[in-house]
Amino acid sequence: MDGGKSKWLVFYQAFEEWTAGLLLFTGLTLIMINVILRYVWGLPEALLDEFSLYLVVWGIFIGTSVALRTNHHIKVDVFYDITPLWMKRYVSMFAHGTGIAFCIFFSYFGILLVYDYYLTGQGSTDSQFPLWIVTAVMPISGVMLGVRFLQKFIFLFKDGGKAWHSAMEKGAKI
């Protein structure tokens, strides 16, 4: 979308990708270790199951902003593909605006959930790991995804929509 990226944007992009990747890699590695422990030595470890689940879910949640940035997210674009170019901009405004509203909703209620777990001191069943830490990924990923929706929303208005229009004419999927 934007050729001249600021250092902050390059850092943020790398942070998103590395964080999501490391969380997924670590979670999947723990799953593999536990499979080996279970089927080779007959010593399954419940804590590995628990923490691998947390890490994979955290990686997926953080990875949603990467997927949105790179247009690798799931979308239904049958209607979008048949609409004229002038209308696609308005459909994109609606879609990104709805995405921003969802992220606000998701982050707000995620904060409430984290706060509730923090106040009650609830822990997970197996390890008693604090659930407020487990659920903290909800508001964090909501904000990160919201940043990407906002970035796409702002791009629709850049130069009065000329940058978006030019990118669409070149075949970009925005």
C-alpha positions in Angstrom: 0.0 0.0 0.0 2.7 2.5 1.0 6.1 2.4 -0.7 8.0 4.7 1.7 7.6 3.0 5.1 8.7 4.7 8.2 11.1 3.0 10.6 8.3 2.7 13.1 6.1 0.9 10.5 9.0 -1.5 9.5 9.6 -2.2 13.2 5.9 -2.8 13.9 5.6 -5.1 10.9 8.6 -7.2 12.0 7.2 -7.3 15.6 3.9 -8.6 14.3 5.4 -11.3 12.1 8.1 -12.4 14.6 5.7 -12.5 17.6 3.1 -14.5 15.8 5.7 -16.8 14.2 7.6 -17.5 17.5 4.4 -18.1 19.4 3.1 -20.6 16.8 6.5 -22.3 16.4 6.9 -22.6 20.2 3.4 -23.9 20.6 3.7 -26.5 17.8 7.1 -27.5 19.1 5.6 -28.2 22.5 2.9 -30.3 20.9 5.5 -32.3 19.1 7.5 -32.8 22.3 4.4 -34.0 24.1 3.5 -36.4 21.3 7.0 -37.9 21.6 6.7 -38.1 25.4 3.3 -39.7 25.1 3.9 -42.3 22.3 7.6 -43.1 22.7 8.0 -43.0 26.5 4.4 -43.2 27.7 4.8 -40.0 29.8 2.3 -37.4 28.6 2.6 -34.0 30.2 -0.6 -32.1 30.8 1.2 -28.8 31.2 2.7 -29.1 27.7 -0.8 -29.5 26.3 -2.1 -26.5 28.2 0.7 -24.2 27.3 1.0 -25.3 23.7 -2.7 -24.5 23.3 -2.2 -21.0 24.8 0.8 -20.3 22.6 -0.9 -21.5 19.4 -4.0 -19.5 20.1 -1.9 -16.4 21.0 0.0 -16.8 17.7 -3.2 -17.1 15.7 -4.7 -14.0 17.4 -1.6 -11.9 16.8 -1.3 -13.3 13.3 -4.7 -12.0 12.3 -3.2 -8.5 11.9 -0.4 -9.9 9.7 -3.1 -11.7 7.6 -5.1 -8.5 7.2 -2.0 -6.5 6.3 -0.9 -9.0 3.6 -4.5 -9.7 2.4 -4.2 -13.4 3.3 -7.3 -13.3 5.5 -10.6 -15.1 4.7 -13.0 -12.9 2.9 -16.1 -13.4 0.8 -15.3 -11.3 -2.3 -17.9 -12.7 -4.8 -20.0 -9.5 -4.5 -16.9 -7.3 -4.3 -15.4 -8.7 -7.5 -18.5 -8.0 -9.6 -19.0 -4.4 -8.4 -17.7 -1.5 -10.5 -14.4 0.1 -9.3 -16.2 3.3 -8.0 -18.4 1.1 -5.8 -15.6 -1.0 -4.5 -14.2 2.0 -2.6 -17.5 2.4 -0.7 -17.7 -1.4 0.0 -14.2 -1.2 1.3 -15.1 1.8 3.5 -18.0 -0.2 5.0 -15.9 -3.3 5.4 -12.9 -1.6 7.1 -15.2 0.6 9.2 -17.1 -2.5 10.4 -13.7 -4.1 11.1 -12.7 -1.1 13.2 -16.0 -1.3 15.1 -15.5 -5.0 15.7 -11.9 -4.4 17.0 -13.2 -1.7 19.4 -15.9 -4.1 20.7 -13.5 -7.1 20.9 -10.8 -5.0 22.7 -13.2 -3.5 25.1 -14.8 -6.7 26.2 -11.4 -8.4 26.2 -10.2 -5.8 28.7 -13.3 -6.4 30.8 -12.6 -10.2 30.8 -8.9 -9.7 31.6 -9.8 -7.4 34.4 -12.4 -9.8 35.8 -9.9 -12.7 35.8 -7.3 -10.4 37.4 -9.8 -9.4 40.2 -11.0 -12.9 40.9 -7.5 -14.4 40.7 -8.8 -17.3 38.6 -6.2 -19.8 37.3 -6.3 -22.5 34.7 -7.5 -26.0 35.8 -4.3 -27.9 35.4 -1.5 -25.5 36.4 -3.4 -22.6 38.0 -1.7 -20.3 35.5 -3.4 -16.9 35.8 -6.2 -16.6 33.3 -5.8 -12.9 33.0 -2.5 -13.5 31.3 -4.0 -16.1 29.0 -6.9 -13.8 28.0 -4.7 -10.7 27.6 -4.1 -11.7 24.0 -7.7 -10.6 23.3 -7.4 -6.9 23.8 -3.8 -6.9 22.5 -4.7 -8.6 19.2 -7.9 -6.5 19.0 -5.7 -3.3 19.1 -3.2 -4.8 16.6 -5.9 -5.8 14.2 -7.6 -2.4 14.7 -4.4 -0.7 13.7 -4.4 -2.6 10.4 -8.0 -1.9 9.7 -7.5 1.8 10.5 -4.4 1.8 8.2 -6.5 0.3 5.3 -9.4 2.7 6.1 -7.1 5.8 6.0 -5.5 4.5 2.7 -9.0 4.8 1.1 -9.0 8.5 1.7 -5.3 9.2 0.9 -5.1 11.9 -1.8 -8.8 11.9 -2.0 -8.8 8.2 -2.9 -6.4 8.6 -5.8 -3.7 6.3 -4.3 -6.4 3.6 -3.7 -7.8 4.0 -7.2 -4.3 3.8 -8.7 -3.5 0.6 -6.7 -6.8 -1.0 -7.7 -6.2 -0.3 -11.4 -2.8 -2.0 -11.1 -4.6 -5.1 -9.8 -3.8 -4.8 -6.1 -6.0 -6.7 -3.7 -6.7 -4.2 -0.9 
